[in-house]
Amino acid sequence: MPVLRDAVEQQRAFIIKKLIKAGIFKQAELDTRTLTLTDLLSIYEKHLSRKE
C-alpha cells in the first residue's frame, strides 16, 4: 500500500504547488495539510473554471 499512499501524496503536493502559484493559498498556510486530495482538486477545478 505505500505505493498508493506515495502517489496520492505526490499528487497532493503537485496540486498544492499549483494553488500556491495561482495565489489561492499562501505557502505558509497549514490548511492545505488538512485538506483531502478531493478537496484540493475541487478548489483547483473551481479556479480553472473561473480562469476561462
Stockholm file with secondary structure:
# STOCKHOLM 1.0

chainA/1-52         MPVLRDAVEQQRAFIIKKLIKAGIFKQAELDTRTLTLTDLLSIYEKHLSRKE
#=GR chainA/1-52 SS CHHHHHHHHHHHHHHHHHHHHTTSSCTTCSHHHHSCHHHHHHHHHHHHHHHC
#=GC SS_cons        CHHHHHHHHHHHHHHHHHHHHTTSSCTTCSHHHHSCHHHHHHHHHHHHHHHC
//
